[in-house]
Amino acid sequence: MAVDPDLQAKVLAVSGASPDLVDDPPIGAATAQAFVAVGVESPAAQLAPVAIISIGETGLVQSWNQAAARVFGWAQDEVIGRRPPLVFTEPGTDPLAELTERPGGATIQAVACSVLHRDRRPVHLLLSATRIRPEAGGASGIVAFASDVTAARESEIATTAANHRWRHLLMNISDTITIMDGSGKLKETTGELTDILGYPSDQWKGSNGFDFIHPDERARAGELWTLLLAEPGAEFSEVLRTRHADGHYELIEYTAANMFDDPVIDGMVMTTRNVTREKRAEGLLADEAKVLELIARDAPLPETLAAVSELVEFHGEGGTAVLLLDPETHALTAGSTGSVSPTFLKIWRRVPWPPETHGFDLTRLAVVEDFAADPRTQAFAEHAARLGIVGGYSVPIRSNRTEDILGLVSTHYAEAHTPTDDERKVSEVAANLAAIAIERDQWRRSLTHQARHDPVTGLPNRAAIRDHLDAALARQDDTDGAVAVMFIDLDRFKVVNDSLGHAAGDLLLVRFAGRLSNLVRPDDFVGHFGADGFIVILEGVGDREDVRFVTHRLEVALGEPFALEENEVYVSASVGVAICSDVDGVTDSGDELIQHADAAMFRAKELGRGRMEIFDRAMRRRASERLRIDRDLRTAIDRGEFEVHYQPEIDLASGAVVGVEALLRWNHPALGLLLPEDFLDVAEDTGVIVSIGTWVLEQALAQGHAWASAAPDEPVLTLAVNLSGRQLNSPGLAAQISGVLTRFDWPADRLVVELDEGVLTDDHEATLEVLTQLREVGVKIAIDDFGTGFSSLSYLHRFPVDIVKIDQSFVVNIEADGTGSPVVTAIVHMAHALDIVAAAEGVEEAQQLAGLRELGCDRAQGFLFSGALPAGSLHDLLLERATW
């Protein structure tokens, strides 16, 4: 087969071989031998981008160029004179070994194979080789050429393998090698640039390379060229925008070496590689990361969507807007306009719904190359053209969770244009980023709504109420009238919960919230303060009649029953009102107004429920005292202001003292000695009662232990301490009491815990569980003020009660013969029937004592025997061993 003279000349020029050695075979033996003898040592062969090696007849490596060192991992001095370190990955396939069996002149061309790199990774090659015919006096062996195609795609490898021939070995490698003269004109190139820049070789050759560089980067290219020319052997690598044949610019990586001092080459050797896709991919990843960073730090949605628009515009050709779809109105509004005219974007608001019935399908890519030529867009094509827009395309923004359409990434062009695959890919990336940003914004707004609204009624919660009230107070100076707060509490709401269940209770709250929202004025604010309490904030209140008007409407609304599934219930409401500009002329803060309205509401409940009370001077005074008590209570224990007094309890059969009740007293530094009724309700409301109750228990047991130690021969007294509802609900109460009993070595059956009867009505099951735990510890359980509560007698059948203490209000009417108080008679008889001890409170007169004994009452306490005494005074009383 004849050899292309031009190609042969190029080979000889590159190799430095003599024309006298040229042969007829595709890679002639003389030419190959010349490579071995002369060419492989030349700078061109050493710098060739393909691996060139020669192997002698003895099987030892004779030459190994720099590309071979890079491809296989072994340096020249490690392989010259040794057997080639080539391990082919396919068992039984060694093209070079097969070639040694053939006669001189035999060749292999474009064989696809793989060898192991020095680091044991596979390297995929296209291998061509010639077995050199021995010439007179010449050497024989193999010359091989290997091109590394590891990074190429499989299809590219197959195509290259099919077309790879010695004639194109240097012409079709992935990088183009070009030799340029000192002015930058092309002298020679290894192949056409059609695949890279669209130019055939005949157009490329003879041109000045600088003419193809982007004008903005031509100066930089000139600087680098000047530096290269000044220093033989100098190299540089730079990515420059280079004009494609169709006019757009590609990113080309230029690697150049000054080889003017090499007489064979005498030029600038330049390799070029198109890196547009990888650089754009890197840039897209970087820009994508910037948008994700905005999303991660909760940047405002408009800022994030503006970054999305900028991303598409930077990597594409047109102006891009992000349009948001309102799920209720189906209107498309601009989340980000990008460089698109906001005037043009208004046309999206007029897109009819559903759009697919009018030719628009928002669920998929929609391309309109020319608005004027498309029936769907002809109506606004002229308007768009005036704004510099001729066509465009849109990509849907889909929810990552539901696949619902959230909006569009819409790109517009100044000329008719079909988006490229790269542009579509960028828009799809942008649509995904926009979906993440939109859904995160929706999630954040949902969390904000949840954080500021009650989950049952959907009304603003306490935080939102306070914010609105503060804003209303701030506006008060600029508006006529005052700000008023109405605190509305449903009366006996607990009865509905207990009788019909919590679901019915929640439904009642929802229905009441709806009525309340409908009856107030349009500008009034309605919120759910918690439980069954609601807040209405009124602005521009001229006088109290404005408030009474709303209250009257509320009374009318409550006149109708509430339908709760299969039941109908009627409810009333107690209303407390606080007006910012009261007659005192005192301006309150938002929290104070709510507190005052709350206090007025409780006053309304005290006066019979179903009514309205307005906070006034008297309430302010009581609230001030309550606030002072609350503040001082929190430090009273640490300051040692509390003390425990003890009131004796008498066994009516023997008349002797058999126990004492521990009663708390507070030596207030300003108000003097305070009784429990002066401060315990505040302690209960604030929760301080839990720590106070623990302190009283410890003090009482410590004192009881001291009395028992002082009189070891006397019977151990029974100690009674009071437990509040808060204490009863505190976690681990039984374990705590058990621990205190152990610490003070006090027998559990000599401790009585007294509970107010009202505590038993709060949560039957929870209360029963705690009382059962206390019974297991061994303590006695007493019901204080018995007979004053609701359905009192029924509790004795359910709860583990040991003692009932009959309230003083029933004891006061007893005559000496036991008559005068049927209630006391009934309680004593019932207690005995249930094997429960009956104890009377508030015994002050002798006939009451006689009457109780006549009825068979077991125990009594009161001023007839002794009031509550300090520990020392009671000890003296015990020493007297008095009886009654």
ROTOR-189533 format. One record per residue (C-alpha): x, y, z. Coordinates in steps of 0.2 Angstrom, whole numbers, padded with zeros to 4 digits, always signed. Each point is the difference from the previous one (the first is absolute). Example, Ala and Ser with C-alpha at 12.3 -4.5 7.8 and 13.67 -1.06 7.14 Angstrom:
ROTOR-189533
+0062-0022+0039 +0006+0017-0003 
//
This chain:
ROTOR-189533
+0000+0000+0000 +0007+0017-0005 +0004+0013+0013 -0007+0017-0001 +0015+0011-0005 -0006+0015+0011 -0002-0011+0015 +0016-0008-0003 +0009+0016-0001 -0008+0006+0016 +0006-0016+0009 +0017+0003-0007 +0000+0018+0005 -0006-0004+0017 +0012-0015+0002 +0015+0007-0008 +0003-0016-0011 +0008+0000-0017 -0011-0001-0015 +0012-0014-0006 -0008-0012+0012 -0017+0002-0005 -0010-0016-0004 -0016-0005-0008 -0009-0009+0015 -0012+0011+0010 +0013+0002+0013 +0016-0004-0009 +0014-0010+0008 +0012+0013-0005 -0011+0014+0007 -0002-0010+0016 +0018-0004+0001 +0004+0019-0003 -0011+0003+0015 +0010-0012+0010 +0016+0006-0006 -0003+0019-0001 -0018+0006+0002 -0004-0006+0017 +0013+0011+0007 -0006+0015-0009 -0010+0013+0010 -0015-0002-0010 -0001-0019+0004 +0003+0003+0018 -0013+0013+0001 -0013-0009-0011 -0017-0002+0009 +0000-0019-0003 +0011-0013+0008 +0014-0006-0012 +0011-0015+0005 +0012-0011-0009 +0004-0018+0005 +0016-0009-0007 +0001-0017-0007 +0005-0007+0017 -0016+0007+0008 +0008+0014+0009 -0006+0018+0000 +0011+0012-0011 -0010+0016+0001 -0014+0007+0011 -0006+0018-0003 -0007+0012+0013 -0018-0005-0005 +0003-0018+0004 +0007+0005+0017 -0017+0009+0003 -0011-0014-0007 +0008-0015+0009 +0008+0008+0015 +0018-0006-0002 +0014+0013-0004 +0012-0003-0014 +0015-0005+0011 -0011-0013+0008 -0004-0009-0016 +0014+0003-0013 +0010-0016-0002 -0014-0010+0009 -0015-0010-0005 -0015+0011-0003 -0011+0001+0016 -0016-0002-0010 -0013-0011+0008 -0015-0002-0011 -0016-0001+0010 -0009-0013-0012 +0008-0017+0003 +0009-0007-0015 +0000+0016-0010 +0017+0008-0003 +0000+0009-0017 +0019+0003+0001 +0004-0018+0004 -0011-0005-0014 +0009+0012-0012 +0017-0008+0005 -0006-0016-0008 -0003+0009-0017 +0013+0003-0013 +0008+0017-0002 -0011+0014-0007 -0016-0007+0009 -0011+0013+0008 -0014+0001+0012 -0011+0016-0001 -0013+0008+0012 -0001-0015+0012 -0011+0004+0015 +0008-0008+0016 +0003+0004+0018 +0016-0001+0011 +0003+0002+0018 +0008+0016+0005 +0014+0000+0013 -0013+0004+0013 -0010-0016-0005 -0014+0010-0008 -0006-0004-0018 +0005+0011-0014 -0010-0001-0016 +0010+0001-0016 -0001+0001-0019 +0016-0009-0005 +0009+0000-0017 +0017-0009-0003 +0012-0006-0014 +0012-0014+0000 +0016+0008-0008 +0008-0010-0014 +0019-0003+0004 +0010+0011-0012 +0018-0003-0005 +0009+0004+0016 -0016+0007+0008 -0009-0005+0016 -0017-0009+0000 -0014+0000+0012 -0017+0009+0003 -0005+0018+0000 -0017+0003+0009 -0011+0015+0001 -0013+0001+0014 -0014+0013+0003 -0008+0001+0017 -0019+0000-0002 -0005-0004+0018 -0010+0016+0002 -0010-0002-0016 -0017-0006-0001 -0003-0018-0006 -0008+0006-0015 +0014+0011-0004 +0012-0014+0003 -0009-0011-0012 +0000+0013-0013 +0018+0005+0002 +0005-0019+0000 -0010-0003-0016 +0009+0015-0009 +0016+0000+0009 +0014-0003-0013 +0018+0005-0001 -0004+0013-0013 -0011+0009+0014 +0009-0005+0015 +0006+0018+0004 -0014+0008-0010 -0015-0006+0011 +0006+0000+0018 -0012+0009+0012 +0012+0015+0001 +0004+0010-0015 +0019+0004-0002 +0004+0015-0010 +0017+0008-0005 -0001+0019-0002 +0013+0013-0006 +0006+0015+0010 -0014+0011-0006 -0013-0012+0006 -0005-0007-0017 -0003-0019-0002 +0014-0010-0009 -0007-0017+0004 -0013-0010+0009 -0003-0018+0004 -0019+0000-0005 -0015+0010-0004 -0008+0011+0013 -0018-0004-0006 -0005-0009+0016 +0008+0013+0011 -0004+0017-0009 -0009-0005-0016 +0015+0005-0011 +0007-0012-0014 +0019+0000-0001 +0000+0010-0016 -0008+0014+0008 +0010-0001+0016 +0017-0001-0008 +0009+0016-0004 -0011+0010+0012 +0005+0010+0014 -0005-0009+0016 -0003+0017+0010 -0014+0004-0012 -0010-0014+0007 +0002+0005+0019 -0014+0010+0008 +0004+0019-0001 -0001+0001+0019 +0014-0013+0002 +0011+0004-0015 +0011+0011+0010 +0003-0013+0013 +0004-0012-0014 +0012+0012-0007 +0009+0002+0016 +0002-0018+0002 +0007-0002-0018 +0013+0014+0003 +0006-0009+0016 +0001-0017-0009 +0010+0008-0015 +0012+0008+0012 +0006-0017+0008 +0004-0016-0010 -0008-0015+0009 -0012+0011+0009 -0018-0007+0002 -0017+0006+0005 -0018-0007+0002 -0015+0011-0001 -0019-0001-0004 -0005+0013-0012 -0017+0003-0009 +0002-0004-0018 -0013+0004-0014 -0009-0015-0007 -0003+0000-0019 -0019+0004+0003 +0005+0015+0010 -0002-0005+0018 +0015-0003+0012 +0007-0016+0007 +0012-0002+0015 +0016-0006-0007 +0015-0006+0011 +0016+0005-0009 +0016-0008+0005 +0016+0007-0009 +0018-0003+0000 +0014+0011-0008 +0010-0012-0011 +0007+0013-0012 +0018-0006+0005 -0004-0018-0006 +0005+0001-0018 -0012-0015-0005 -0015+0009+0007 +0005+0019+0000 -0017+0006+0006 -0012+0001+0015 -0007-0016+0003 -0018+0002+0006 -0013-0013+0006 -0018+0005+0001 -0014-0008+0009 -0019+0005+0001 -0004+0001+0019 -0016+0010-0002 -0011-0014+0007 +0010-0004+0015 +0003+0019+0004 -0018+0004-0002 -0004-0015+0011 +0012+0006+0013 -0007+0017-0001 -0018-0007+0001 +0005-0010+0015 +0008+0015+0008 -0016+0011-0003 -0011-0014+0005 +0009+0000+0017 -0002+0018+0002 -0019-0001-0002 +0000-0015+0012 +0010+0010+0013 -0013+0014-0001 -0014-0013+0003 +0010-0008+0014 +0002+0017+0009 -0019+0004-0002 +0003+0015-0012 -0016+0008-0005 -0009-0008-0014 +0002+0015-0012 +0019+0000+0002 +0001-0019-0003 -0011+0001-0015 +0010+0014-0007 +0016-0010+0002 -0009-0014-0010 -0004+0012-0014 +0018+0006+0000 +0006-0018-0002 -0010-0003-0015 +0005+0016-0009 +0018-0003+0004 +0000-0017-0008 -0012+0004-0014 -0004+0013-0013 -0017+0007+0006 -0007+0010+0014 -0009-0011+0013 -0014+0003+0012 -0006-0012+0014 -0019+0000+0000 -0010-0006+0015 -0017-0009-0001 -0013+0005+0013 -0009-0016+0004 -0016+0008+0004 -0002+0014-0014 +0011-0010-0012 +0008+0017-0004 +0018+0001-0006 +0010+0013+0009 +0019+0005-0002 +0010-0007+0014 +0015+0007-0008 +0001+0010-0017 +0018-0003-0004 +0004+0011-0015 -0017-0002-0007 -0012+0015-0001 -0012+0000+0015 -0013+0008-0012 +0002-0015-0012 -0002-0012+0015 -0018+0007+0004 -0007-0010-0015 +0002-0016+0010 -0013+0006+0012 -0012-0001-0014 +0004-0018-0005 -0018-0008+0001 -0002-0015+0012 +0002-0015-0003 +0013+0006-0013 +0001-0017-0009 -0018+0003-0007 +0007+0016-0009 +0016-0008-0006 +0011+0003+0015 +0007-0015+0009 +0009+0005+0016 +0004-0017+0005 +0014-0003-0013 +0013+0009-0010 -0008+0013-0012 +0009+0008-0014 -0006+0015-0011 +0014+0004-0012 -0009+0015-0007 -0015+0008+0009 -0007+0008-0016 +0000-0017-0009 -0008-0010+0014 -0020+0001+0002 +0002-0002+0019 +0010+0016+0001 -0005+0011-0015 -0011+0011+0011 +0014+0007+0009 +0014-0002-0012 +0000+0018-0006 +0000+0006+0018 +0015-0012+0004 +0010+0006-0015 -0001+0018+0006 +0008-0006+0016 +0014-0009-0010 -0007-0017+0002 -0003-0012-0015 -0002-0017+0008 +0004-0011+0014 -0003-0016+0010 -0005-0005+0017 +0004-0015+0012 -0013-0005+0014 +0005+0001+0018 -0006-0016+0008 -0002-0003+0019 +0012-0013+0005 -0013-0008+0012 -0016+0001-0010 +0005+0003-0018 -0012+0015+0000 +0004+0015-0011 +0008+0014+0011 +0004+0012-0015 +0011+0002-0015 +0018+0004-0005 -0004+0010-0015 +0014+0006-0012 -0002+0013-0014 +0011+0004-0015 +0002+0016-0011 +0001-0011-0015 -0009-0016-0006 +0009-0014+0009 -0001-0019+0004 +0008-0003+0017 +0015-0012+0000 +0001-0016+0010 +0012+0009+0012 -0012+0015+0002 -0015-0012+0004 +0011-0009+0012 +0005+0016+0009 -0019+0005+0001 -0004-0017+0007 +0013+0002+0013 -0007+0017+0004 -0018-0006+0001 +0006-0013+0013 +0009+0013+0010 -0015+0011-0001 -0011-0014+0006 +0011-0003+0015 +0000+0019+0004 -0019+0002-0002 -0004-0016+0011 +0012+0005+0013 -0008+0017+0000 -0017-0008+0002 +0006-0011+0014 +0007+0015+0009 -0016+0010-0002 -0010-0016+0006 +0011-0001+0015 -0002+0018+0004 -0018-0001-0002 +0000-0016+0012 +0011+0009+0012 -0012+0015+0001 -0017-0009-0002 -0010-0011+0012 +0000-0018-0008 -0019-0003+0005 -0008+0016-0004 +0012+0007-0013 -0001+0017+0009 +0016+0010+0004 +0008-0006+0016 +0008+0008+0015 +0015+0006-0009 -0010+0007-0015 -0012+0008+0013 +0014+0009+0009 +0008+0006-0016 -0016+0007-0007 -0004+0008+0017 +0017+0009+0000 -0003+0006-0017 -0017+0007+0004 +0007+0009+0015 +0013+0007-0011 -0013+0007-0012 -0011+0007+0014 +0009+0017-0001 -0004+0002-0018 -0019-0006+0001 -0015+0006+0009 -0006-0010+0015 +0008-0013+0012 +0005-0018-0001 -0010-0012+0009 +0003-0019+0004 -0014-0012+0003 +0004-0016+0009 -0014-0013-0004 -0001-0016+0009 -0013-0014-0003 -0009-0004+0016 +0000-0018+0006 +0009-0006-0016 +0008-0014+0011 -0017-0008+0002 -0002-0002-0019 +0018-0008-0001 -0004-0011+0014 -0017-0005-0006 +0001-0001-0019 +0019-0002-0002 +0015+0010-0006 -0005-0001-0018 -0017+0008+0004 +0009+0013+0010 +0012+0004-0014 -0015+0001-0012 -0009+0013+0012 +0016+0011+0000 +0000-0001-0019 -0018+0005-0001 +0001+0014+0013 +0016+0007-0009 -0010+0001-0016 -0015+0009+0008 +0012+0012+0010 +0009+0004-0016 -0016+0004-0009 -0008+0011+0013 +0014+0012+0003 +0003+0016-0011 +0011-0002-0016 +0015+0008+0007 +0000-0009+0017 +0012-0014+0004 -0005-0017+0007 +0013-0012+0007 +0000-0017+0010 +0009+0003+0016 +0000-0018+0005 -0012-0013+0008 -0017+0008-0001 +0006+0018+0001 -0001+0012-0015 +0006+0018-0003 -0008+0014-0010 +0010+0016-0003 -0010+0015-0004 +0007+0016-0007 -0007+0017+0000 -0011-0003+0015 -0009+0017+0005 -0008-0006+0016 -0006-0016+0009 -0015-0001-0010 +0010-0005-0015 +0006-0015+0010 -0018-0003+0006 -0006-0001-0018 +0012-0014-0004 -0005-0009+0017 -0018+0002-0004 +0002-0008-0017 +0010-0014+0008 -0015-0003+0012 -0012-0001-0015 +0012-0012-0009 +0001-0012+0015 -0019+0000+0001 +0000-0013-0013 +0007-0018+0004 +0015-0008-0008 -0002-0016-0010 +0014-0012+0006 -0003-0015-0011 -0016-0009+0008 -0001+0013+0014 -0005+0018+0002 +0007+0010+0015 -0002+0018+0006 +0014+0009+0007 +0003+0017+0008 +0015+0011+0001 +0008+0010+0013 +0008+0016-0007 +0014+0011+0008 +0004+0016-0008 +0016+0012+0002 +0000+0017-0009 +0017+0007-0003 -0005+0018+0004 -0010-0003+0016 -0006+0014+0011 +0016-0001+0010 +0009+0007-0014 +0012-0015+0001 +0007-0007-0016 +0003-0019+0001 +0011-0011-0010 -0007-0014-0011 +0004-0014+0013 -0008+0011+0014 -0016+0003-0010 -0002-0019-0002 +0003-0003+0018 -0012+0013+0005 -0013-0007-0012 +0003-0017+0007 -0002+0006+0018 -0017+0009-0006 -0005-0017-0007 +0003-0009+0016 -0010+0013+0009 -0014-0003-0012 +0000-0018+0004 +0000+0004+0019 -0015+0010-0002 -0010-0014-0009 +0007-0003-0017 -0008+0005-0017 +0004+0018+0003 +0012+0014-0005 +0011+0009+0013 +0012+0015-0005 +0016+0002+0009 +0000+0015+0012 +0009+0008+0014 -0005-0013+0013 +0005-0015-0011 +0017+0010-0004 +0003+0001+0018 -0004-0019+0003 +0011-0004-0015 +0014+0010+0006 +0000-0009+0017 -0001-0016-0009 +0015+0004-0010 +0009+0005+0015 -0004-0016+0009 +0005-0010-0016 +0017+0009+0000 +0003-0002+0019 -0005-0018+0000 +0014-0005-0011 +0013+0005+0013 -0009-0003+0016 +0007-0018+0003 +0018+0006-0003 -0002+0015+0012 -0007-0011+0013 -0017+0009+0001 -0011-0016+0001 -0004-0009+0016 -0011-0015+0004 -0013+0001+0014 -0009-0015+0007 -0018-0003+0005 -0004-0015+0011 -0013-0013-0005 -0010-0008+0014 -0006-0017+0001 -0018+0002+0006 -0001-0017+0009 +0015+0004+0011 +0001+0019-0001 +0019-0002-0002 +0010+0008-0014 +0004-0013-0013 +0007+0010-0014 +0004+0017-0007 -0003+0009-0016 +0015+0010-0007 -0006+0017-0006 +0011+0013-0009 +0002+0018+0005 +0010+0013-0009 +0009+0014+0009 -0001+0013-0014 +0013+0014+0003 -0013+0013-0004 -0017-0007+0002 +0003-0010+0016 -0006-0017+0004 -0010-0007-0015 -0012-0015+0001 -0001-0013-0014 -0015+0008-0008 +0009+0016-0003 +0013-0008-0011 -0003-0018-0005 -0011+0003-0015 +0014+0011-0007 +0013-0014+0004 -0012-0012-0008 -0002+0010-0016 +0019+0003-0002 +0006-0018+0005 +0010+0006+0014 -0012-0010+0011 +0010-0016-0005 +0016+0006+0008 -0009+0007+0015 -0010-0016+0003 +0017-0010+0000 +0007+0012+0013 -0015-0002+0011 +0001-0019-0001 +0018+0000+0005 -0002+0012+0014 -0015-0009+0007 +0009-0017+0000 +0016+0007+0007 -0011+0008+0014 -0009-0017+0003 +0016-0009+0001 +0006+0012+0013 -0015-0002+0011 +0001-0019-0001 +0018+0000+0005 -0004+0012+0014 -0014-0012+0007 +0005-0017-0006 -0013-0008+0012 -0015+0010-0006 -0011-0006-0015 +0006+0007-0017 -0011+0014-0006 -0009+0000-0016 +0007+0014-0012 -0012+0008-0013 +0007+0010-0014 -0010+0008-0014 +0003-0004-0019 -0005+0012-0013 -0006-0005-0018 +0016+0005-0007 +0010-0011+0012 -0012-0015-0004 +0004+0002-0019 +0019+0002+0003 +0010-0015-0007 +0006-0012+0013 -0010+0006+0015 -0002-0017+0008 +0019-0003-0002 +0004+0017+0007 -0011-0003+0016 +0008-0017+0002 +0017+0007+0000 -0004+0014+0013 -0008-0013+0011 +0016-0011-0001 +0011+0015+0003 -0009+0005+0016 -0004-0017+0006 -0018+0003+0001 -0013-0014-0001 -0010+0002-0016 -0017-0005+0009 +0003+0015+0011 +0000+0013-0014 -0017+0006-0007 +0000+0010-0016 -0015+0011-0001 -0008+0005-0017 -0013+0013-0004 -0016-0008-0007 +0001+0010-0016 +0016-0009-0005 -0009-0016-0002 -0011+0008-0014 +0014+0004-0012 +0006-0016-0007 -0008-0015+0007 +0012-0013-0007 +0016+0009+0003 -0005+0004+0018 -0005-0018+0003 +0017-0006-0006 +0010+0012+0011 -0011-0003+0016 +0002-0019-0003 +0019+0003-0001 -0001+0010+0017 -0010-0014+0008 +0014-0013-0006 +0013+0011+0009 -0011-0002+0016 -0006+0018+0003 -0018+0004+0005 -0011+0011-0011 -0012+0013+0006 -0013+0010-0009 +0000+0018+0007 -0015+0012+0001 -0011-0015-0004 -0018+0003-0006 +0003+0016-0009 +0004-0007-0017 -0010-0007-0014 -0007-0018+0002 +0012-0002+0016 -0007-0016+0006 +0003-0009-0017 +0019+0002+0002 +0001-0011+0016 -0005-0015-0011 +0014+0003-0013 +0015+0007+0009 +0010-0008+0014 -0005+0012+0014 +0004-0003+0018 -0007+0016+0008 -0013+0012-0004 +0001+0017+0008 -0017+0008+0002 +0000+0019-0005 -0003+0013+0014 -0015+0007-0009 -0010-0016+0005 +0008-0002+0017 -0006+0017+0006 -0018-0005+0001 +0002-0016+0011 -0010+0000+0016 +0006-0009+0016 -0012-0015-0004 +0007-0002-0018 -0014+0008-0009 +0001+0016-0010 +0011-0006-0015 -0007-0014-0010 +0015+0001-0012 +0012-0004+0015 -0011-0014+0005 +0000-0007-0018 +0018+0001-0002 +0004-0008+0016 -0011-0015-0003 +0006-0002-0018 +0018+0001+0005 -0002-0013+0014 -0010-0011-0013 +0016+0001-0011 +0012-0003+0014 +0006+0018-0002 +0005+0012+0015 -0011+0015+0002 +0009+0016+0006 -0009+0016+0004 +0008+0017-0004 -0002+0017+0009 -0007-0006+0016 -0002+0016+0011 -0014-0003+0013 -0003-0014+0013 -0017-0004-0007 +0008-0004-0017 +0012-0012+0009 -0014-0008+0009 -0011-0002-0016 +0015-0008-0010 +0003-0012+0014 -0019-0004+0000 +0001-0003-0019 +0015-0012+0002 +0013+0011-0009 +0017-0006+0002 +0011+0016+0001 -0001+0018+0001 +0011+0016+0000 -0003+0018+0002 +0002+0015+0012 -0010-0009+0014 +0016-0010+0002 +0014+0011-0007 +0004+0011-0015 +0015-0003-0011 +0016+0002+0011 +0018+0001-0004 +0010-0016+0003 +0006+0005+0017 -0017+0005+0007 -0008-0016-0006 +0014-0010+0008 -0005+0008+0017 -0018-0004-0004 +0005-0018-0003 +0010-0001+0017 -0016+0006+0009 -0009-0016-0006 -0016+0010+0000 -0017-0009-0005 -0017+0006-0005 
//
